[in-house]
């Protein structure tokens, strides 16, 4: 009995020692040193909506949606008298320089009319957007301040799966919240996200954490928390961060040129499965098989053919098809790059001149311009806007302008919000109305005494309204 007790005591002592040696890491020093460089970002945006309520509670392909639009044209979902309301959103960011440059997510500041940054010492600053890149979800903003704390950067390529990482941000508006976890995977590809090799973690990330930093145990930023995988809208154990080297390359381009340039070669690719590799005589499943080549594109000019398997691009191995878009996009347009392909059971070396992906127009800039145009009434005292392609389809028109509002000083009671101006007839000349600028230009050329007629669509009916003179 005494021997059994002794063995039990020694076993418990041994387990206690193991527990002490395997103690969880202490993050307090990291948070104390780096936490002051993390900021809270709040944005506001003025949104114009119909006065009659919210859109139909049906999907576009739901038969009930078409029924309501057809038989109740003034119900929600059709143009009506606008009302303005302000929306607010929250996010996070972090200072990358002592003079006020901040990295965050593009979706945090997208379309914002005002951006307010709050530091941990409770000081608040209005921020300006230096530039944003939707393809990587990276944005660079700046506040007018000096002598600020700034983060230091680590190498995300040196991260190991299973390594501890820490996130600091403002989930649900709770400033300076700290969560920790481990690296679950590296180089993750997500649907519609071809340019970012995401770091997957199990760090708790929730709405408001977006744009905040992901730290390694050295207190270095190795990523920007960007999105989560969730079926509930909240954290479910899977979050994704943009590697900081990708983000820093984007911000340097935004700071220098205000935009990001990316390479392209003009191919449609797919992954190489084990069966495909055997069919093509490839020793192992690797690379990206070319399904199609853009006519006249960089790849065709370089001699790349459908059925080629791209194994290396600029001497960088292509492990899977997801690697190729990232590497090509990061290549400076105009560069001459060596490409290794697998063709007819052997490797072949080619040289390609990289093209450039055309930059997408800034949605926020377009939206702001549209709002400004809508807020300015014309000589008729009308606020008009150009319908979207989807609205044109629903309304059954090819062109026209939606009357969003009628100013109080307007004297034309026959025109009302929701009407669609299709054409203007002046001295027998019938002109289709195609844009706000064109319509206002025609009005501005008219004398005060000139009578003219508008062709207006109201619901399912079209009728002419004559305007006798302008103010």
N, C-alpha and C positions, 0 to 999 in steps of 0.2 A: 504494500500500500504506500509506504514511504517512497519507494522508487517511482511509482506511478505519479505521485504528487510532485516529485522533483522534476520528472520529465514534462509534466504539464506546465509547471512554473517556468522551466527553461523555454518551452514552446511559446508561451505568452510573452516572455521577455524578448524572444527573437522576433515575433510578429510586431511588437511595439517598436523595436529598432527599425524594422523595415518600414513601418508607417511613418516614423520620423524621417527616414532617408527619402521617402517618396512623398513628402509634403508638397502641397500645391504651391505654385509660384505666388509671390507677393507682387501685385501690380501697383502698389501705392506710390513707389518712387517714380515709376514711369508716368503715372497720372499727374503727380505733383510737378514734374519737370516739363511735361509736354502739354498738359491740359489747357494752359493759358493761350496756346496758339490755335485752339479750336473755337470756331465762332458759330453763333446761331444766325440763320438767314431767314427772314420773313419777307414775303413778296405780296403785292396787291395788284389787282388787275380789274379794270372797269369792263364789264361784259354787258352787251346789249342783247336783250331778249324780248320776245313777244309779250304784250301786256295781258294776253288772255291765258297765260299759263305755260306749262312745260310741253315738250313735244309729245306726240302720240306714244302711248305705252306699248307699241308694237314694233317688231323688227320690220325692216324695209320689205322683206320677202313674205311677210304675213298678209294674207288676203284682207284682213280687217283694216290694215294700214291704208291700202288703196281705197277701200270702201269709204273710210272717213274723209280722206283727202278729196275724193270725187264728189261726195254728196254733202259734205260740211266744209266748204272751202275756207270759212272764217274760223274754223275750230283750230286748236293748237296744232302746230306743225306747218301752218301756212303763214306768210308774212302778215303781221298785224302791228298795231301801234307799239313801238319799242319802249322798253323801260330799261333803265340803267341800274345795275347793282354791282357791288364790289365783292370780288372773291379774294380770299387770303390763303396762302399756303406756307408751310414751314419746311426748312431743310437745314443742312449743316454745311460747313466748309472749314478750311484751315489756311492760315497765313503761311505763305511760302517765301515771303521777304519782309524785311522790317519796315518797308515803305508802303505796305498796304495791299499787295497783290494776294488774291485769295483764289484757291482752287475749289470748285464744287462741281455738281452735276449740271449738265445742260438743261435737263428737265426741271430742275429746281427754279431756274431763272427764266425759262422760256416764256415769252409773251408777257412778262411782267412790266407793269407801268412804273412801279416803284420797288426798289430793293433796299431793305433795311438790314444792316449787319449789327449784331450786338456782341460785344466782347465779354469775357468772363468778369471783367471789372465793372460791368453794367454800362459802359459807354456805348452809345449808338451812333452809327454813321450811315448816310445814304451811299449806296454803291453804284458804280457804273459798270456796264458790261463791256469788257475789252473785246471779247469774242466768245463764240460757243460753237461746238461741233457736235451735231446730233448723232453722227455715225458712231462716235465713241462715247457719247454722253458726258463730255468734258466741257466745262466753261471756266473762263478766267474773268474775274471781276476785280474791281479796285475801290478802295476807300481812301479818302484824303487824310492820312495820318502818318506819323513817323515814330521811330523808336519802338516798334511793336515786336512782340515775341514771334518767332518763326520756327517751323519744324525743321528737322534734318531728315534726309532721305536715305533709304536703304536700297539694297539690290533685291528685287523680287525674284530674280532668277536663282538666287541662293537659298530661297525658301525650301523647306523640306515638308513633305506631307506628314502631318502629325505634330508640327511645331505650334507652340502657343502664339496666339495673336490677340490684339486688343482693339476694340472700336470705341471711339468717343464721339458723341453727337447729341442731338436733341430729339429723341423719339417722342412723338406726340407733344412736342413743345417742352419736354422736361430737359432743360439745359444741362450740359456737361454730364450726361449719363454715360457710365462706363460698363461695357460688356466684354466678355472674354470667351475664347474658344480655341479651336485648333484649325489648321489648314486641312481641309478635307480632300482637295484635289487642286491640280494646277493645269493651266492651259485649256480650260473648259470652253467649248464652243456652244453658243446658245442660238436658237432660231432667230433669223434676221439680224444677227450680231456677228458679222464676218470679220471685223477688224480688231477685236479685242480677245486676247487669250485670258479669260477671266480666272481669278483666284477664287476657288470655292471654299467657304468656311462654314462652321456651325456657330459662329458668333451671332448673338441675337441682334438682328437689324430690323427696325420697324419704320413706319412712315415718320419722317422727320430726321432719320439717320442718313438719308440720301445726301451724298456729297461730303460726308465726314471721313476722317482718316482711319486707315487700318494700320496699326503699329506692330512691329516685331518686338521681341523682348529686349532689344537694345534701345528701344524708344525711337526707332526710325520709322518713318512712313513708308510702307511698301505697297499701299493701294488706296483707292477711293471706293468707299462703299456705295454701290450703285443700285442693286436690285435684289429681290428675294424670289424664291420659288414658293408659291403659296396657293392653297385652295380656299383659304378663308380670308385672305387680305392681310393677315398678320403673320408673324414669324413662325415658321414650321421646321426650323433646323437647317435650312439651306439658304445661304446668302452668297452674293457674288460681288467681288471687288475688281476694279480696273487696276491693273499693275501700274505702279507709279512711273515706271520708265515710259510707258505708253502715254500717260497723262502729261508728263513733262515735255515730251516731244510735241504734243499737241499745243500746249500752252506757249512754247517758244515760238511756234509758227503763228499762233494767234497774236502774240505780243509784237512780232516783227511785221506781219502782213495783214493781220485781222481776219485771216482765213486759213484753211488747211488744204494743201495740195496732196493728191494721192495718185499713185501709179495705177495703170491698168494695162492689160495685154489683150483683152477681147477673146476670152474662151469661156465655154460652159463646161464645168467639170463635175465629177462625182468621185466618191471614195473608191478605193481599190479593195474589194473583198478578197477573201482567200480563194474563192472560186474563180474570180476574175484574174487574180495573179496566176493561177494554174493555167487558165485559158491562154493568157498572153505569154506564158513561159517565163514569168518573173519569179526569181527565187523566193521572194517573200512578199506579203501584202504590204505595200508601201506606195507613196506617191499619190498623184491625182490624175485620173484618166480623163482625157479630153473628149467630151461628147460632141461638141460643135465648135467651130472657129468663126469668128466674126469676119465677114467679107470685107477685105481692105483694112482690117485691123492690124495692130502690131504683131500679133501671133502669126497671122497668115503671111505677113511680109517676111517674118523670120523663118518661115518654112515649117511651122508647127502644123500638124495634120490631125484630123479627127482619128481617134484610136491611139494616139501617142499617150504615153504615161510620163508626166513630168516628175522626175526624181529629184532634181536639184534646181534651185533658182538662185543665182548669184552665189554659188558654192554652198548654199544652205540646204540641207537635206529636207525633203518634203515627206514627213512621216505619214500624214493623212491629208485629204483634200482641204481640210479646214486651215492647214498651215499656209497654203499658197496665197489666198486673198490677203492675209495679214502681211506677208513678206512683200508681195507685189505692191500693196497700198503704201507701205513704208518706204518704197523706192522712189527716188526723185524722178519725176517725169523727164524724158529726154535722155536718161542714162542708157548706155549700152551694156547689157547684162548677159553673161553666159548662162545658158539653160541646158541642162542634161535631160534628154528624154529616152524612153525605152520604146524602140520600134523594131518590129520583125525579129524579136529575140535578141536584140543587142542594143547597147547604149549609143546615143548619137549626140554630139555637141553642136549647139546652135547659139547664135547671138541675136538678141532681141532689143529693139529700141522701145523703151517703155513709154506708153501714152499717158494721158492724164484723165482722171475722172472729173467730169464737169461738175462744178459746185452747184449744189441745190440752193434755190433762192431762200433767203431767210424768212421763215414763216412769221416770226415775231415782227420783222420789219414790214412785211406785207399786211399783217393784221393791224399794226399801228397806222399805216397809211390808209387802210380801209376805214378805220374808226375816224381818223381825221377828216376823210372825205365825207363820211356820213354826218359828222357833226356840223359841217358847213352847208347852210341852205343856199339854194340858187335864187335867181330873180323871181321865181314863182313862190318863194318861201317854202320850198319843198326840200326835205332831206331824202335823197335817193341813194340806192346802192345797187351794185351789179350782182345778180344772182349767181350762185355757184353752179357748176355743171350738174350737180345732183338736183338742185332746185329747178333748173331749166327742164330737166327730164321729167320731174314730177309735175311741173306746171304746163308741160307740153309746148314750150316755146324755144325758139332758136336764139333770140336776143331780147333785150328789153331791160328796164330798170324798175326795181321795187321801190315804191314810196314807203319809206320807213316812218316818216313823221311829217306833219304839216304845221309849220310855225304859226303862232298865234296871230302874227301880223299878215298872214296870207288871207286873201279875199276870195279864194276859189273853193267855195263850199262843195262843188261837185267832185273834187278830188279828195281821196281819203286814204289813210294808211292801209296797206295791203293791195292797193291798186298796182297793176303792172303797166307801165308806159311802154307801148310797143313801137309807136311811130309818131312823128310830128309832121304836119302838113302846113306849109307856108306858101301862099300864092300859087297853089296848085302843085307844088313840088312835094312829093311824099318821100320822107327819109326814115329808114328804119333806125331806131335808137339802139346803139350798141355799147355805149360806155358813158360814164358820168361826165368825163371830160368832153366828149363829143356833144352831148345834150346841152351842157352848160355853155359850150362855145356857140352853139346855134342860138340859144336864148340871148346871149350877150350881144349878138349882132343885130337883134331885132330892135326897131324903133318902138317907142312907148305906145304909139297909136296902131301898131300892126296887129291885126287879128290873125290867129292861127288855131289849128285844131290838133288835138292829141287823140291817138287811137289807144284806148285803155282796155285792159283785160281785168275784169272783176269777177272772181269766182270762175264759172264756166262761160260767162257771157263777155262779148266784146262790144264796145260802143264808142262813139266819137263824142269828145267834149271840146267845145269851142271856147277859147280864151280871148276875151275882147280887151286887148291892150295889156301892157305891163306897167308896173309901178316905176 
